[in-house]
């Protein structure tokens, strides 16, 4: 009898299952995925594990025969999503009451991961990784070693093998970006929706950022169909959120989710 090792890290979730599962509903215990196709909205029902994922999204050598999924397995799952799932459960149960600083750091890193981990963002990071190589050749290739000249040739051709330069930097980016300090130091708020039957939506880009890139006024994430999470340093934005009725809040936040989907 031969045992076969099964690769369980081929599908990489850019929205983790613990967050999506809150939108399961109905007798089939699935969520509704809405898409705009051929000038009309289509709806299909899926389990959270079956949506918001892409094969080998964070893998090194993702275009090769045997992609290396270690970033997903050792970082995204183990150090980002698994700890964040515990914090998410605590936020739904207790809000921000008595949240330990360690959990705040954990949730901050998860929020920052949502900025960078979507397919469009990952592709941008890969391209930036290739562009970063150009700094090695600011004075041309004269006098450079054969290996550097070969690297320069790959760079000029934008060879897919160089995409791993950006992918490799993804964990460091999630842990050390300027967003980490910005998110951690701003004021946090969890708000439950109780006065409307309308529900919050979640999209392929679940984190909504309001304001200039490096001076964000408001960060919003739906924690569940009836629970919002906000971060803000802007007194004006805090007053705006506080002035909205539940139905106004749901519609405003859903509009932002739909517009950036």
N, C-alpha and C positions, 0 to 999 in steps of 0.2 A: 504494500500500500504506500503510495507517494502522497505526501502533504504538499499542497500548492499554496504559496503565500499570495494572498489577495491584496492588491493595492486598493486601500480604502480612501485614498486621498487624491482621486482623480478629479472629482467635482469640487471646485473651490467656491464657497458661498461668499459673495460680496455683501449680502445681508444675511446674517446668521439665522439659523432656524429658531433659536430661542426667541428672537424678536418677531419673526414672521408668524410663529405659531399662535400668537395672540389674536390673529385675524381669522383663525379657523372658526367656522360657524356651520349651522345646518346639520341635518341628519348625517351627511357624509363627512362631517368634521374636516372640511377643506376650506381654503380661502378662494376668493374670486380674483382672477387676474384679468384686468381690463387692458385692451390694446386698441389703438387707432389704426385700422387697416382698411385701405381702399375706401376712404371717406366715410367710414362708419366704425362705431365702437363695438368690439367683440368681447365676449366674456367666456372664460373657461375656468373650471374648478380644479385646483391642485392642492396637494399637501405642501406645507411650507418648505420641506426638504427638496421639493422638485422645481422650485423657482429661484430666481436671483442667484444663479450659479453659472459657472463657465468651466469647462474642462481645462485643467492645468493653467488657470489664470495667473497664478504666482509662481509657477514652476520654472526652474532653471532649465534651459535647453528645451523649452516647451514645443519646439518644432522638430525635435529629434525623435528617434524611435523610442527612447526611454527617458522621458522628462523626469527631472528630479523635483519631487514635491515637498522638499524639506521645509521651505519657508511656510507653506500651509500647515504642515504637520507639527513642526517644532515651534513656530512662532504664532501664526494666526490662530490656530486652534488652542494650543497649550497656554500661550501667554496673553492672548487678547480675548478670544471669544469665551473660552471656558470660565475664566474668572469673571468676565463681564456678565455672563448668564446669572451668576450668583448675585451680583449687584442689582441686575435688572429685577430679579425676584424680590429683593429687599425694597427697591424703589416702589414697586407695585403694592407691597404690603404696608410699608411704613413711610413712604415718601422720603424726605431727607432727614427725618428725625434720628438723631444720634448716629449719623453716618460716620464711620471711622475714616480717618484721613487716608488709610491704605485703600479703602474702597473708592474714595474720591479719585485717587491716582489711577486706579484700575479703570474707572468709568471714563476718566479723561482720555486715557490712551485708546479706549474703544471708540469714543467719539472722534478722535483724530484719525483713527483707522478708516472711519466712514468717509472722511474727506478724500483719502488717497486710494482706497481699495476697489472702487468700481472699475469696470472694464475700460471706460474712456480715460480715467485718471491713470490707470496702470499703463496703458499704451503711451500716454504722454510722458510718464516717468521713464519708460524704456527708451523713448526717443531722446529724452534729456540725457540719459546715460551715454548714448552714442555721441551726442554733441559734446559732452564733457571730455571725451577723448581728444578733441581738437586742441585742447590746451597743451597737450604733449608735443604738438608740432607747430608751435607759434613761430619758430625759426626755420621751418622746413625740415626736410629729412636728410639734408647733407651731413655726412659724418655720423649718421645714426646707425645702429646695429641692424643686421638683417631682420631680426625679429620685430623691431620697431617700424622698419620700412614695410614689413608685411602687415603690421597692424594698421599703418596709415593707408595701405591699399584697401584693406577691409573697410576702414572708415569712409574712404571716398566712395566706395560702392554701397555704403549703408548696409553692409552684410548682416543678415538676420542673426548671425552668431554673436554679434555685439550687443544684442538686446538684453543679455543677461547682466551687463554692467548696471543698468538702471534697476532691474529686478532685484539684484543683490543688495541694493541700497534701501529697498522698501522698509525693512524692519527698523533700520536706524532713523529713517525719515519719520516713521510713525511715533518713535520714542523721543525724538529731539527737535521736531519742527517748532516754529514760532507759535503754532496753534496750541501746543501743550500748555505753555504758560498763560496764554490768553484765556483758554477755556477754564483752567484750574482756578485762576484768581478772580474770575468774574462771579457774579451772584447767580445762584442756581435756584430753580423753582420747579416743583412738580404740582400739576393742577389736574384734578379729576373733573370730567364733564358729567354733570348730573341733571341739567335742566333742558336737554334736548335729546330726541331719539336719533338725530343725525350722528354719524360716526366719523372718526378720523380715518383718513386714508394713509397708506404707506406706499412709497414708490421705489423705483430702482435706485434713486438717490434720496434716501430717507432723511438725511440731515440737511436742513435748510438754513442758509447763512444770509442774514440781512445786513447790508452795509458794505463799505469798502473792504478789500481783501485783508489788509493788515490792521483795520480798525473796525472790526465787526461789531455791530450794535446789538444783534440778537441772533441766537442760535436756537433752532427748534428741532425736536425729534419726537415723533409719536411713540410712546412706550406701549400703548395698547389702543384699541378703537375708542376708548373713553378716557385716556390718560395722556397728558402732554408733559413734555420736559423742556424747560427753557434755560438758557444762559444769557445774561446780559450785563453790560457795564453802563448802559445808557439809561438814565433816569427817564428820558422821554419815551423810550420803548417800553420800559416797565409800566409807565402810566398808561400807555396805549393798550397794552395787554390787559391791564386791570380794568380798563373802561369797556371792554368788549363783553357782551353777553355770551353765554355758552354757544348759542347757535352762530353768532357772529364770529366767535373764535374758531369754531370748527370750519366754517366756510373760508375764512381768511387763510388758515393753515393748509387746508386742502387745496386751495387755489395755488399756493406756493409749491406744494408737492407736485401738482399736475403740470405747472408751467416749467418745471425743471426736469420732468421725467424724460 
